[in-house]
Amino acid sequence: EDMFGPVTNDTTVIVVQVHNRLKYLRELIRSLSLAVGIDKTLLIFSHDVWDEELNVLVRSIDFSQTLQIFYPFSLQTHTHTFPGESTKDCPRDAKQPKALTMSCTNAAWPDIHG
């Protein structure tokens, strides 16, 4: 807060969803560092995995305020339940009529794959 001032109702907030692509995150951060007014912005990095290299990269940002948040149900720790795949999930490409007859978990609300 001392270097960039307080976060207020007028502060621009940018939220970045981080996966496990260090190369792309590094390029995004480089690009953001060149943006006019970035020093008056709060950058929030939302992680769905724990990766020390990603965390170190975000912690190295010195041109803006940052905040890192971590999705509590990581694929790393929940491989066989949400957000990972469960044995009760519908098969990836099952169309809804078939999924309904199978009584799988997401039959009533299929994703983009069916």
Sequence and secondary structure as in RCSB ss.txt:
>XXXX:A:sequence
EDMFGPVTNDTTVIVVQVHNRLKYLRELIRSLSLAVGIDKTLLIFSHDVWDEELNVLVRSIDFSQTLQIFYPFSL
QTHTHTFPGESTKDCPRDAKQPKALTMSCTNAAWPDIHG
>XXXX:A:secstr
 TTT    TT EEEEEEE S HHHHHHHHHHHHTSTTGGGEEEEEEESS  HHHHHHHHT  SSEEEEEE SS T
TT TTSTTS  TTS  TT  HHHHHHHT TTTTS  TT 
